[in-house]
Amino acid sequence: MSYFKRRIKDSWQITKEICSGITWINAIFLIPGLLFLIPFVWFWMLFEDYEEIDEAKETMDQIFKSK
């Protein structure tokens, strides 16, 4: 539960980026595809390992600071 807000924020940002590609020309094909893609992305975000991501980020920061 500690990363609940972060998961919601990341899922919302991914959803906004996916929806930004919709234009009036491709809307006929893209909107039905998004009805299947967005729930899949939200489900996929449930298994995102933020502890591993944070550890990798800290390691990379230490490597860059040491050089």
mmCIF file of the N, C-alpha and C atoms, coordinates in Angstrom:
data_MODEL
# 
_entry.id   MODEL 
# 
loop_
_atom_site.group_PDB 
_atom_site.id 
_atom_site.type_symbol 
_atom_site.label_atom_id 
_atom_site.label_alt_id 
_atom_site.label_comp_id 
_atom_site.label_asym_id 
_atom_site.label_entity_id 
_atom_site.label_seq_id 
_atom_site.pdbx_PDB_ins_code 
_atom_site.Cartn_x 
_atom_site.Cartn_y 
_atom_site.Cartn_z 
_atom_site.occupancy 
_atom_site.B_iso_or_equiv 
_atom_site.pdbx_formal_charge 
_atom_site.auth_seq_id 
_atom_site.auth_comp_id 
_atom_site.auth_asym_id 
_atom_site.auth_atom_id 
_atom_site.pdbx_PDB_model_num 
ATOM 1   N N  . MET A 1 1  ? 0.810   -1.203 0.000   1.00 0.00 ? 1  MET A N  1 
ATOM 2   C CA . MET A 1 1  ? 0.000   0.000  0.000   1.00 0.00 ? 1  MET A CA 1 
ATOM 3   C C  . MET A 1 1  ? 0.850   1.263  0.000   1.00 0.00 ? 1  MET A C  1 
ATOM 4   N N  . SER A 1 2  ? 2.112   1.122  0.298   1.00 0.00 ? 2  SER A N  1 
ATOM 5   C CA . SER A 1 2  ? 2.933   2.326  0.411   1.00 0.00 ? 2  SER A CA 1 
ATOM 6   C C  . SER A 1 2  ? 3.102   3.033  -0.925  1.00 0.00 ? 2  SER A C  1 
ATOM 7   N N  . TYR A 1 3  ? 2.971   2.294  -2.000  1.00 0.00 ? 3  TYR A N  1 
ATOM 8   C CA . TYR A 1 3  ? 3.155   2.899  -3.315  1.00 0.00 ? 3  TYR A CA 1 
ATOM 9   C C  . TYR A 1 3  ? 1.833   3.121  -4.046  1.00 0.00 ? 3  TYR A C  1 
ATOM 10  N N  . PHE A 1 4  ? 0.726   3.082  -3.319  1.00 0.00 ? 4  PHE A N  1 
ATOM 11  C CA . PHE A 1 4  ? -0.583  3.177  -3.959  1.00 0.00 ? 4  PHE A CA 1 
ATOM 12  C C  . PHE A 1 4  ? -0.743  4.483  -4.738  1.00 0.00 ? 4  PHE A C  1 
ATOM 13  N N  . LYS A 1 5  ? -0.397  5.607  -4.112  1.00 0.00 ? 5  LYS A N  1 
ATOM 14  C CA . LYS A 1 5  ? -0.524  6.899  -4.789  1.00 0.00 ? 5  LYS A CA 1 
ATOM 15  C C  . LYS A 1 5  ? 0.383   6.967  -6.015  1.00 0.00 ? 5  LYS A C  1 
ATOM 16  N N  . ARG A 1 6  ? 1.577   6.406  -5.871  1.00 0.00 ? 6  ARG A N  1 
ATOM 17  C CA . ARG A 1 6  ? 2.524   6.419  -6.990  1.00 0.00 ? 6  ARG A CA 1 
ATOM 18  C C  . ARG A 1 6  ? 2.020   5.555  -8.143  1.00 0.00 ? 6  ARG A C  1 
ATOM 19  N N  . ARG A 1 7  ? 1.416   4.418  -7.829  1.00 0.00 ? 7  ARG A N  1 
ATOM 20  C CA . ARG A 1 7  ? 0.854   3.557  -8.877  1.00 0.00 ? 7  ARG A CA 1 
ATOM 21  C C  . ARG A 1 7  ? -0.280  4.268  -9.611  1.00 0.00 ? 7  ARG A C  1 
ATOM 22  N N  . ILE A 1 8  ? -1.146  4.927  -8.858  1.00 0.00 ? 8  ILE A N  1 
ATOM 23  C CA . ILE A 1 8  ? -2.260  5.661  -9.472  1.00 0.00 ? 8  ILE A CA 1 
ATOM 24  C C  . ILE A 1 8  ? -1.727  6.772  -10.366 1.00 0.00 ? 8  ILE A C  1 
ATOM 25  N N  . LYS A 1 9  ? -0.750  7.519  -9.871  1.00 0.00 ? 9  LYS A N  1 
ATOM 26  C CA . LYS A 1 9  ? -0.176  8.619  -10.645 1.00 0.00 ? 9  LYS A CA 1 
ATOM 27  C C  . LYS A 1 9  ? 0.469   8.111  -11.928 1.00 0.00 ? 9  LYS A C  1 
ATOM 28  N N  . ASP A 1 10 ? 1.264   7.050  -11.834 1.00 0.00 ? 10 ASP A N  1 
ATOM 29  C CA . ASP A 1 10 ? 1.924   6.495  -13.010 1.00 0.00 ? 10 ASP A CA 1 
ATOM 30  C C  . ASP A 1 10 ? 0.926   5.924  -14.001 1.00 0.00 ? 10 ASP A C  1 
ATOM 31  N N  . SER A 1 11 ? -0.099  5.224  -13.492 1.00 0.00 ? 11 SER A N  1 
ATOM 32  C CA . SER A 1 11 ? -1.127  4.665  -14.371 1.00 0.00 ? 11 SER A CA 1 
ATOM 33  C C  . SER A 1 11 ? -1.884  5.774  -15.088 1.00 0.00 ? 11 SER A C  1 
ATOM 34  N N  . TRP A 1 12 ? -2.199  6.836  -14.371 1.00 0.00 ? 12 TRP A N  1 
ATOM 35  C CA . TRP A 1 12 ? -2.911  7.960  -14.973 1.00 0.00 ? 12 TRP A CA 1 
ATOM 36  C C  . TRP A 1 12 ? -2.048  8.640  -16.038 1.00 0.00 ? 12 TRP A C  1 
ATOM 37  N N  . GLN A 1 13 ? -0.760  8.792  -15.768 1.00 0.00 ? 13 GLN A N  1 
ATOM 38  C CA . GLN A 1 13 ? 0.144   9.423  -16.729 1.00 0.00 ? 13 GLN A CA 1 
ATOM 39  C C  . GLN A 1 13 ? 0.267   8.579  -17.997 1.00 0.00 ? 13 GLN A C  1 
ATOM 40  N N  . ILE A 1 14 ? 0.378   7.261  -17.854 1.00 0.00 ? 14 ILE A N  1 
ATOM 41  C CA . ILE A 1 14 ? 0.450   6.381  -19.019 1.00 0.00 ? 14 ILE A CA 1 
ATOM 42  C C  . ILE A 1 14 ? -0.839  6.465  -19.813 1.00 0.00 ? 14 ILE A C  1 
ATOM 43  N N  . THR A 1 15 ? -1.970  6.478  -19.125 1.00 0.00 ? 15 THR A N  1 
ATOM 44  C CA . THR A 1 15 ? -3.265  6.581  -19.798 1.00 0.00 ? 15 THR A CA 1 
ATOM 45  C C  . THR A 1 15 ? -3.378  7.893  -20.567 1.00 0.00 ? 15 THR A C  1 
ATOM 46  N N  . LYS A 1 16 ? -2.937  8.993  -19.969 1.00 0.00 ? 16 LYS A N  1 
ATOM 47  C CA . LYS A 1 16 ? -2.982  10.288 -20.660 1.00 0.00 ? 16 LYS A CA 1 
ATOM 48  C C  . LYS A 1 16 ? -2.093  10.280 -21.899 1.00 0.00 ? 16 LYS A C  1 
ATOM 49  N N  . GLU A 1 17 ? -0.907  9.673  -21.801 1.00 0.00 ? 17 GLU A N  1 
ATOM 50  C CA . GLU A 1 17 ? -0.011  9.618  -22.949 1.00 0.00 ? 17 GLU A CA 1 
ATOM 51  C C  . GLU A 1 17 ? -0.590  8.768  -24.069 1.00 0.00 ? 17 GLU A C  1 
ATOM 52  N N  . ILE A 1 18 ? -1.237  7.660  -23.714 1.00 0.00 ? 18 ILE A N  1 
ATOM 53  C CA . ILE A 1 18 ? -1.862  6.813  -24.734 1.00 0.00 ? 18 ILE A CA 1 
ATOM 54  C C  . ILE A 1 18 ? -3.001  7.562  -25.412 1.00 0.00 ? 18 ILE A C  1 
ATOM 55  N N  . CYS A 1 19 ? -3.822  8.244  -24.627 1.00 0.00 ? 19 CYS A N  1 
ATOM 56  C CA . CYS A 1 19 ? -4.978  8.958  -25.182 1.00 0.00 ? 19 CYS A CA 1 
ATOM 57  C C  . CYS A 1 19 ? -4.579  10.198 -25.970 1.00 0.00 ? 19 CYS A C  1 
ATOM 58  N N  . SER A 1 20 ? -3.388  10.717 -25.752 1.00 0.00 ? 20 SER A N  1 
ATOM 59  C CA . SER A 1 20 ? -2.971  11.909 -26.500 1.00 0.00 ? 20 SER A CA 1 
ATOM 60  C C  . SER A 1 20 ? -2.727  11.607 -27.971 1.00 0.00 ? 20 SER A C  1 
ATOM 61  N N  . GLY A 1 21 ? -2.606  10.336 -28.325 1.00 0.00 ? 21 GLY A N  1 
ATOM 62  C CA . GLY A 1 21 ? -2.390  9.970  -29.721 1.00 0.00 ? 21 GLY A CA 1 
ATOM 63  C C  . GLY A 1 21 ? -3.655  9.876  -30.547 1.00 0.00 ? 21 GLY A C  1 
ATOM 64  N N  . ILE A 1 22 ? -4.798  10.092 -29.922 1.00 0.00 ? 22 ILE A N  1 
ATOM 65  C CA . ILE A 1 22 ? -6.067  9.994  -30.650 1.00 0.00 ? 22 ILE A CA 1 
ATOM 66  C C  . ILE A 1 22 ? -6.306  11.273 -31.445 1.00 0.00 ? 22 ILE A C  1 
ATOM 67  N N  . THR A 1 23 ? -6.549  11.110 -32.715 1.00 0.00 ? 23 THR A N  1 
ATOM 68  C CA . THR A 1 23 ? -6.954  12.227 -33.578 1.00 0.00 ? 23 THR A CA 1 
ATOM 69  C C  . THR A 1 23 ? -8.279  11.863 -34.226 1.00 0.00 ? 23 THR A C  1 
ATOM 70  N N  . TRP A 1 24 ? -8.881  12.795 -34.915 1.00 0.00 ? 24 TRP A N  1 
ATOM 71  C CA . TRP A 1 24 ? -10.168 12.497 -35.527 1.00 0.00 ? 24 TRP A CA 1 
ATOM 72  C C  . TRP A 1 24 ? -10.016 11.508 -36.681 1.00 0.00 ? 24 TRP A C  1 
ATOM 73  N N  . ILE A 1 25 ? -8.838  11.392 -37.232 1.00 0.00 ? 25 ILE A N  1 
ATOM 74  C CA . ILE A 1 25 ? -8.619  10.473 -38.346 1.00 0.00 ? 25 ILE A CA 1 
ATOM 75  C C  . ILE A 1 25 ? -8.508  9.024  -37.851 1.00 0.00 ? 25 ILE A C  1 
ATOM 76  N N  . ASN A 1 26 ? -7.754  8.793  -36.784 1.00 0.00 ? 26 ASN A N  1 
ATOM 77  C CA . ASN A 1 26 ? -7.542  7.425  -36.324 1.00 0.00 ? 26 ASN A CA 1 
ATOM 78  C C  . ASN A 1 26 ? -8.466  7.017  -35.176 1.00 0.00 ? 26 ASN A C  1 
ATOM 79  N N  . ALA A 1 27 ? -9.426  7.836  -34.827 1.00 0.00 ? 27 ALA A N  1 
ATOM 80  C CA . ALA A 1 27 ? -10.295 7.562  -33.679 1.00 0.00 ? 27 ALA A CA 1 
ATOM 81  C C  . ALA A 1 27 ? -11.123 6.295  -33.870 1.00 0.00 ? 27 ALA A C  1 
ATOM 82  N N  . ILE A 1 28 ? -11.510 5.992  -35.102 1.00 0.00 ? 28 ILE A N  1 
ATOM 83  C CA . ILE A 1 28 ? -12.342 4.810  -35.364 1.00 0.00 ? 28 ILE A CA 1 
ATOM 84  C C  . ILE A 1 28 ? -11.619 3.532  -34.955 1.00 0.00 ? 28 ILE A C  1 
ATOM 85  N N  . PHE A 1 29 ? -10.323 3.478  -35.175 1.00 0.00 ? 29 PHE A N  1 
ATOM 86  C CA . PHE A 1 29 ? -9.556  2.277  -34.839 1.00 0.00 ? 29 PHE A CA 1 
ATOM 87  C C  . PHE A 1 29 ? -8.938  2.345  -33.447 1.00 0.00 ? 29 PHE A C  1 
ATOM 88  N N  . LEU A 1 30 ? -8.551  3.528  -33.030 1.00 0.00 ? 30 LEU A N  1 
ATOM 89  C CA . LEU A 1 30 ? -7.798  3.666  -31.786 1.00 0.00 ? 30 LEU A CA 1 
ATOM 90  C C  . LEU A 1 30 ? -8.677  3.567  -30.542 1.00 0.00 ? 30 LEU A C  1 
ATOM 91  N N  . ILE A 1 31 ? -9.852  4.142  -30.562 1.00 0.00 ? 31 ILE A N  1 
ATOM 92  C CA . ILE A 1 31 ? -10.710 4.118  -29.375 1.00 0.00 ? 31 ILE A CA 1 
ATOM 93  C C  . ILE A 1 31 ? -11.121 2.697  -28.988 1.00 0.00 ? 31 ILE A C  1 
ATOM 94  N N  . PRO A 1 32 ? -11.579 1.850  -29.921 1.00 0.00 ? 32 PRO A N  1 
ATOM 95  C CA . PRO A 1 32 ? -11.872 0.458  -29.513 1.00 0.00 ? 32 PRO A CA 1 
ATOM 96  C C  . PRO A 1 32 ? -10.626 -0.288 -29.017 1.00 0.00 ? 32 PRO A C  1 
ATOM 97  N N  . GLY A 1 33 ? -9.476  -0.007 -29.613 1.00 0.00 ? 33 GLY A N  1 
ATOM 98  C CA . GLY A 1 33 ? -8.238  -0.637 -29.150 1.00 0.00 ? 33 GLY A CA 1 
ATOM 99  C C  . GLY A 1 33 ? -7.878  -0.205 -27.741 1.00 0.00 ? 33 GLY A C  1 
ATOM 100 N N  . LEU A 1 34 ? -8.137  1.054  -27.424 1.00 0.00 ? 34 LEU A N  1 
ATOM 101 C CA . LEU A 1 34 ? -7.835  1.556  -26.081 1.00 0.00 ? 34 LEU A CA 1 
ATOM 102 C C  . LEU A 1 34 ? -8.741  0.948  -25.021 1.00 0.00 ? 34 LEU A C  1 
ATOM 103 N N  . LEU A 1 35 ? -9.943  0.566  -25.415 1.00 0.00 ? 35 LEU A N  1 
ATOM 104 C CA . LEU A 1 35 ? -10.841 -0.080 -24.455 1.00 0.00 ? 35 LEU A CA 1 
ATOM 105 C C  . LEU A 1 35 ? -10.254 -1.389 -23.937 1.00 0.00 ? 35 LEU A C  1 
ATOM 106 N N  . PHE A 1 36 ? -9.414  -2.027 -24.740 1.00 0.00 ? 36 PHE A N  1 
ATOM 107 C CA . PHE A 1 36 ? -8.734  -3.246 -24.297 1.00 0.00 ? 36 PHE A CA 1 
ATOM 108 C C  . PHE A 1 36 ? -7.358  -2.958 -23.727 1.00 0.00 ? 36 PHE A C  1 
ATOM 109 N N  . LEU A 1 37 ? -6.662  -1.950 -24.234 1.00 0.00 ? 37 LEU A N  1 
ATOM 110 C CA . LEU A 1 37 ? -5.290  -1.673 -23.827 1.00 0.00 ? 37 LEU A CA 1 
ATOM 111 C C  . LEU A 1 37 ? -5.197  -1.031 -22.437 1.00 0.00 ? 37 LEU A C  1 
ATOM 112 N N  . ILE A 1 38 ? -6.038  -0.060 -22.152 1.00 0.00 ? 38 ILE A N  1 
ATOM 113 C CA . ILE A 1 38 ? -5.945  0.673  -20.887 1.00 0.00 ? 38 ILE A CA 1 
ATOM 114 C C  . ILE A 1 38 ? -6.189  -0.235 -19.678 1.00 0.00 ? 38 ILE A C  1 
ATOM 115 N N  . PRO A 1 39 ? -7.208  -1.089 -19.661 1.00 0.00 ? 39 PRO A N  1 
ATOM 116 C CA . PRO A 1 39 ? -7.332  -2.006 -18.504 1.00 0.00 ? 39 PRO A CA 1 
ATOM 117 C C  . PRO A 1 39 ? -6.121  -2.943 -18.365 1.00 0.00 ? 39 PRO A C  1 
ATOM 118 N N  . PHE A 1 40 ? -5.535  -3.364 -19.481 1.00 0.00 ? 40 PHE A N  1 
ATOM 119 C CA . PHE A 1 40 ? -4.337  -4.195 -19.427 1.00 0.00 ? 40 PHE A CA 1 
ATOM 120 C C  . PHE A 1 40 ? -3.177  -3.432 -18.794 1.00 0.00 ? 40 PHE A C  1 
ATOM 121 N N  . VAL A 1 41 ? -3.018  -2.166 -19.151 1.00 0.00 ? 41 VAL A N  1 
ATOM 122 C CA . VAL A 1 41 ? -1.950  -1.348 -18.565 1.00 0.00 ? 41 VAL A CA 1 
ATOM 123 C C  . VAL A 1 41 ? -2.176  -1.170 -17.075 1.00 0.00 ? 41 VAL A C  1 
ATOM 124 N N  . TRP A 1 42 ? -3.411  -0.908 -16.674 1.00 0.00 ? 42 TRP A N  1 
ATOM 125 C CA . TRP A 1 42 ? -3.703  -0.755 -15.250 1.00 0.00 ? 42 TRP A CA 1 
ATOM 126 C C  . TRP A 1 42 ? -3.410  -2.046 -14.486 1.00 0.00 ? 42 TRP A C  1 
ATOM 127 N N  . PHE A 1 43 ? -3.757  -3.193 -15.060 1.00 0.00 ? 43 PHE A N  1 
ATOM 128 C CA . PHE A 1 43 ? -3.480  -4.480 -14.423 1.00 0.00 ? 43 PHE A CA 1 
ATOM 129 C C  . PHE A 1 43 ? -1.976  -4.713 -14.338 1.00 0.00 ? 43 PHE A C  1 
ATOM 130 N N  . TRP A 1 44 ? -1.257  -4.368 -15.384 1.00 0.00 ? 44 TRP A N  1 
ATOM 131 C CA . TRP A 1 44 ? 0.193   -4.526 -15.429 1.00 0.00 ? 44 TRP A CA 1 
ATOM 132 C C  . TRP A 1 44 ? 0.869   -3.659 -14.371 1.00 0.00 ? 44 TRP A C  1 
ATOM 133 N N  . MET A 1 45 ? 0.320   -2.487 -14.111 1.00 0.00 ? 45 MET A N  1 
ATOM 134 C CA . MET A 1 45 ? 0.903   -1.586 -13.116 1.00 0.00 ? 45 MET A CA 1 
ATOM 135 C C  . MET A 1 45 ? 0.750   -2.121 -11.688 1.00 0.00 ? 45 MET A C  1 
ATOM 136 N N  . LEU A 1 46 ? -0.171  -3.061 -11.465 1.00 0.00 ? 46 LEU A N  1 
ATOM 137 C CA . LEU A 1 46 ? -0.314  -3.659 -10.141 1.00 0.00 ? 46 LEU A CA 1 
ATOM 138 C C  . LEU A 1 46 ? 0.937   -4.425 -9.730  1.00 0.00 ? 46 LEU A C  1 
ATOM 139 N N  . PHE A 1 47 ? 1.689   -4.912 -10.717 1.00 0.00 ? 47 PHE A N  1 
ATOM 140 C CA . PHE A 1 47 ? 2.853   -5.740 -10.441 1.00 0.00 ? 47 PHE A CA 1 
ATOM 141 C C  . PHE A 1 47 ? 4.173   -4.985 -10.618 1.00 0.00 ? 47 PHE A C  1 
ATOM 142 N N  . GLU A 1 48 ? 4.093   -3.674 -10.737 1.00 0.00 ? 48 GLU A N  1 
ATOM 143 C CA . GLU A 1 48 ? 5.297   -2.855 -10.861 1.00 0.00 ? 48 GLU A CA 1 
ATOM 144 C C  . GLU A 1 48 ? 6.052   -2.878 -9.531  1.00 0.00 ? 48 GLU A C  1 
ATOM 145 N N  . ASP A 1 49 ? 7.346   -3.148 -9.591  1.00 0.00 ? 49 ASP A N  1 
ATOM 146 C CA . ASP A 1 49 ? 8.168   -3.260 -8.388  1.00 0.00 ? 49 ASP A CA 1 
ATOM 147 C C  . ASP A 1 49 ? 8.912   -1.946 -8.168  1.00 0.00 ? 49 ASP A C  1 
ATOM 148 N N  . TYR A 1 50 ? 8.328   -1.062 -7.379  1.00 0.00 ? 50 TYR A N  1 
ATOM 149 C CA . TYR A 1 50 ? 8.917   0.254  -7.160  1.00 0.00 ? 50 TYR A CA 1 
ATOM 150 C C  . TYR A 1 50 ? 10.155  0.198  -6.275  1.00 0.00 ? 50 TYR A C  1 
ATOM 151 N N  . GLU A 1 51 ? 10.240  -0.787 -5.394  1.00 0.00 ? 51 GLU A N  1 
ATOM 152 C CA . GLU A 1 51 ? 11.434  -0.899 -4.555  1.00 0.00 ? 51 GLU A CA 1 
ATOM 153 C C  . GLU A 1 51 ? 12.660  -1.188 -5.414  1.00 0.00 ? 51 GLU A C  1 
ATOM 154 N N  . GLU A 1 52 ? 12.512  -2.062 -6.394  1.00 0.00 ? 52 GLU A N  1 
ATOM 155 C CA . GLU A 1 52 ? 13.617  -2.376 -7.302  1.00 0.00 ? 52 GLU A CA 1 
ATOM 156 C C  . GLU A 1 52 ? 13.985  -1.165 -8.150  1.00 0.00 ? 52 GLU A C  1 
ATOM 157 N N  . ILE A 1 53 ? 12.981  -0.431 -8.607  1.00 0.00 ? 53 ILE A N  1 
ATOM 158 C CA . ILE A 1 53 ? 13.224  0.768  -9.412  1.00 0.00 ? 53 ILE A CA 1 
ATOM 159 C C  . ILE A 1 53 ? 13.968  1.814  -8.590  1.00 0.00 ? 53 ILE A C  1 
ATOM 160 N N  . ASP A 1 54 ? 13.546  2.010  -7.348  1.00 0.00 ? 54 ASP A N  1 
ATOM 161 C CA . ASP A 1 54 ? 14.207  2.996  -6.482  1.00 0.00 ? 54 ASP A CA 1 
ATOM 162 C C  . ASP A 1 54 ? 15.648  2.595  -6.180  1.00 0.00 ? 54 ASP A C  1 
ATOM 163 N N  . GLU A 1 55 ? 15.883  1.307  -5.948  1.00 0.00 ? 55 GLU A N  1 
ATOM 164 C CA . GLU A 1 55 ? 17.249  0.844  -5.702  1.00 0.00 ? 55 GLU A CA 1 
ATOM 165 C C  . GLU A 1 55 ? 18.141  1.073  -6.920  1.00 0.00 ? 55 GLU A C  1 
ATOM 166 N N  . ALA A 1 56 ? 17.622  0.781  -8.091  1.00 0.00 ? 56 ALA A N  1 
ATOM 167 C CA . ALA A 1 56 ? 18.399  0.976  -9.315  1.00 0.00 ? 56 ALA A CA 1 
ATOM 168 C C  . ALA A 1 56 ? 18.691  2.459  -9.533  1.00 0.00 ? 56 ALA A C  1 
ATOM 169 N N  . LYS A 1 57 ? 17.712  3.312  -9.233  1.00 0.00 ? 57 LYS A N  1 
ATOM 170 C CA . LYS A 1 57 ? 17.910  4.751  -9.385  1.00 0.00 ? 57 LYS A CA 1 
ATOM 171 C C  . LYS A 1 57 ? 18.987  5.263  -8.427  1.00 0.00 ? 57 LYS A C  1 
ATOM 172 N N  . GLU A 1 58 ? 18.947  4.796  -7.179  1.00 0.00 ? 58 GLU A N  1 
ATOM 173 C CA . GLU A 1 58 ? 19.964  5.199  -6.204  1.00 0.00 ? 58 GLU A CA 1 
ATOM 174 C C  . GLU A 1 58 ? 21.353  4.720  -6.620  1.00 0.00 ? 58 GLU A C  1 
ATOM 175 N N  . THR A 1 59 ? 21.432  3.495  -7.140  1.00 0.00 ? 59 THR A N  1 
ATOM 176 C CA . THR A 1 59 ? 22.714  2.958  -7.600  1.00 0.00 ? 59 THR A CA 1 
ATOM 177 C C  . THR A 1 59 ? 23.269  3.787  -8.745  1.00 0.00 ? 59 THR A C  1 
ATOM 178 N N  . MET A 1 60 ? 22.414  4.133  -9.694  1.00 0.00 ? 60 MET A N  1 
ATOM 179 C CA . MET A 1 60 ? 22.860  4.950  -10.828 1.00 0.00 ? 60 MET A CA 1 
ATOM 180 C C  . MET A 1 60 ? 23.280  6.335  -10.366 1.00 0.00 ? 60 MET A C  1 
ATOM 181 N N  . ASP A 1 61 ? 22.567  6.913  -9.410  1.00 0.00 ? 61 ASP A N  1 
ATOM 182 C CA . ASP A 1 61 ? 22.964  8.219  -8.875  1.00 0.00 ? 61 ASP A CA 1 
ATOM 183 C C  . ASP A 1 61 ? 24.338  8.158  -8.206  1.00 0.00 ? 61 ASP A C  1 
ATOM 184 N N  . GLN A 1 62 ? 24.591  7.090  -7.467  1.00 0.00 ? 62 GLN A N  1 
ATOM 185 C CA . GLN A 1 62 ? 25.892  6.931  -6.825  1.00 0.00 ? 62 GLN A CA 1 
ATOM 186 C C  . GLN A 1 62 ? 26.999  6.759  -7.854  1.00 0.00 ? 62 GLN A C  1 
ATOM 187 N N  . ILE A 1 63 ? 26.736  6.020  -8.909  1.00 0.00 ? 63 ILE A N  1 
ATOM 188 C CA . ILE A 1 63 ? 27.739  5.836  -9.963  1.00 0.00 ? 63 ILE A CA 1 
ATOM 189 C C  . ILE A 1 63 ? 28.056  7.148  -10.636 1.00 0.00 ? 63 ILE A C  1 
ATOM 190 N N  . PHE A 1 64 ? 27.054  7.945  -10.948 1.00 0.00 ? 64 PHE A N  1 
ATOM 191 C CA . PHE A 1 64 ? 27.280  9.227  -11.619 1.00 0.00 ? 64 PHE A CA 1 
ATOM 192 C C  . PHE A 1 64 ? 27.982  10.228 -10.692 1.00 0.00 ? 64 PHE A C  1 
ATOM 193 N N  . LYS A 1 65 ? 27.667  10.197 -9.406  1.00 0.00 ? 65 LYS A N  1 
ATOM 194 C CA . LYS A 1 65 ? 28.293  11.107 -8.469  1.00 0.00 ? 65 LYS A CA 1 
ATOM 195 C C  . LYS A 1 65 ? 29.754  10.754 -8.231  1.00 0.00 ? 65 LYS A C  1 
ATOM 196 N N  . SER A 1 66 ? 30.088  9.478  -8.350  1.00 0.00 ? 66 SER A N  1 
ATOM 197 C CA . SER A 1 66 ? 31.473  9.070  -8.100  1.00 0.00 ? 66 SER A CA 1 
ATOM 198 C C  . SER A 1 66 ? 32.401  9.404  -9.250  1.00 0.00 ? 66 SER A C  1 
ATOM 199 N N  . LYS A 1 67 ? 31.873  9.689  -10.411 1.00 0.00 ? 67 LYS A N  1 
ATOM 200 C CA . LYS A 1 67 ? 32.716  10.002 -11.568 1.00 0.00 ? 67 LYS A CA 1 
ATOM 201 C C  . LYS A 1 67 ? 32.926  11.466 -11.752 1.00 0.00 ? 67 LYS A C  1 
# 
